[in-house]
Amino acid sequence: MQRENVVVPVMTVLEKWHHIQQPRHHFRHVSPPATPFKFLCKSTSFHISNSTTTMPGITIGDSLPNLQVDTTHGKINLHDYVGDSFTIIFSHPGDFTPVCTTELGMMAAYADKFAERGVKLLGLSCDDVASHKEWIKDIEAYNKGKKVTYPIAADPTRDIIKQLNMVDPDEKDDAGHNLPSRALHIVGPDKKIKLSFLYPSSTGRNMDEVMRALDSLLKASKHKIATPANWKEGEAVVIAPSVSNDEAKKLFPNGFKTADLPSKKEYLRFTNV
């Protein structure tokens, strides 16, 4: 029997909705909306920056350039490598550096979780392939023998990091060349950028947050939903505003709950998928 859609207090929704079990229906793919801005972190300040004027290169919603790159696994064509999968491309400032060693080690530690989701990984820095291969020995030793199974691309000319919008304008090597930022792009099967993180060299990335954001993208690609603040896999999601209540009843046959807000507008609707 279909659940009755009711209006309930917000806290009741957030605290009590997790028990609803949603059948494994799949609906048409909906790509997350392109976002014309991003938050950049430099030192301790935050500001909104138009990446088309401050740093050339791709951003959310743009197509991934079909580049050929040299990697620890041989030459790779980016579009062929992505194929029909979600792919994470992540850059690091340099080989044999402390934060980068911990980051790539954590990527290796999470490799099985990414593989379970059908997601591919590709690392990138400006050091050459020979340097990468030697550095991998340190990464694996630090990571207690966990193997680095994903390829790491070389970019000695800086051409790739420029095209992928991964340059850190404040970090340079001894020769005065720009280094990559701690950037990360999640690329969809359509070869478009779905999400980007951009960190300064002083701040290591949180792989749990990468996984959380990835799970949100994967879920939103299958259902007409979005994930609320601090959402984690298994928790309630919100129904997209573009979905009418009548359509929601068809898409989510186990029902949904609408938050009772002062505006009386029924836009905050929770369900489980």
Buried (B, 14 or more C-beta within 10 A) or exposed (E): EEBEBEEBEEEEBBEEBEEBEBEEEEEEEBBBEEEEEBEBBBEEEEEEBEBEEEBEBBBBBBEBEEBEBBBBBEEBEBBEBBEEEBBBBBBBBBBEBEBBBBBBBBBBEBBEEBEEEEBBBBBBBBBEBEBBEEBBEBBBEBBEEBEBEBBBBBBBEBEBBBBBBBBBEEBEEEEEEBBBBBBBBBBBBEBBBBBBBBBBBEEBBEBEEBBBBBBBBBBBBBBBBBBBEEBEEEBBBBBBEEBEEEEBBEBBEBBBBBBBEEEEEEEBBBBBB
